[in-house]
Amino acid sequence: MGHHADTKTSDSDTTAAQGASALFDEDGFLLDPDAWNETIAENIARAQGMAELNELHWQVIDFLRKYYMSMGKAPLNTELRKGAGLSLTQIERIFPGGIKFGARRIAGLPNPKSC
């Protein structure tokens, strides 16, 4: 996975971000988790005021995605804590918007209210 490289925003990223609004519901969640990619994750994070996604962010995002893709639903907070290897407080602290509107959204999981 190439998400640890320190790449700057390219023109294609900007285009993707501008054309992306149709991909999201009214709460800013991706409508189709399969449409997710690392660029979308970074764009959502930037829109939430996060300068960049670091190793800890990716640890949480990767776990959320793997869990969702294999189980068809988001993990419970206890499963997230174990799977990501961070306390819920740590996760809440590194994602503005917390687990639900931060981590889940950036990981491209569907809106909890539509689950």
Rosetta blueprint (number, residue, H / E / L):
1 M L
2 G L
3 H L
4 H L
5 A L
6 D L
7 T L
8 K L
9 T L
10 S L
11 D H
12 S H
13 D H
14 T H
15 T H
16 A H
17 A H
18 Q H
19 G L
20 A L
21 S H
22 A H
23 L H
24 F E
25 D L
26 E L
27 D L
28 G L
29 F L
30 L E
31 L L
32 D L
33 P H
34 D H
35 A H
36 W L
37 N L
38 E H
39 T H
40 I H
41 A H
42 E H
43 N H
44 I H
45 A H
46 R H
47 A H
48 Q L
49 G L
50 M L
51 A L
52 E L
53 L L
54 N L
55 E H
56 L H
57 H H
58 W H
59 Q H
60 V H
61 I H
62 D H
63 F H
64 L H
65 R H
66 K H
67 Y H
68 Y H
69 M H
70 S H
71 M H
72 G L
73 K L
74 A L
75 P L
76 L L
77 N H
78 T H
79 E H
80 L H
81 R H
82 K H
83 G H
84 A H
85 G L
86 L L
87 S L
88 L H
89 T H
90 Q H
91 I H
92 E H
93 R H
94 I H
95 F L
96 P L
97 G L
98 G H
99 I H
100 K H
101 F H
102 G H
103 A H
104 R H
105 R H
106 I H
107 A L
108 G L
109 L L
110 P L
111 N L
112 P H
113 K H
114 S H
115 C L
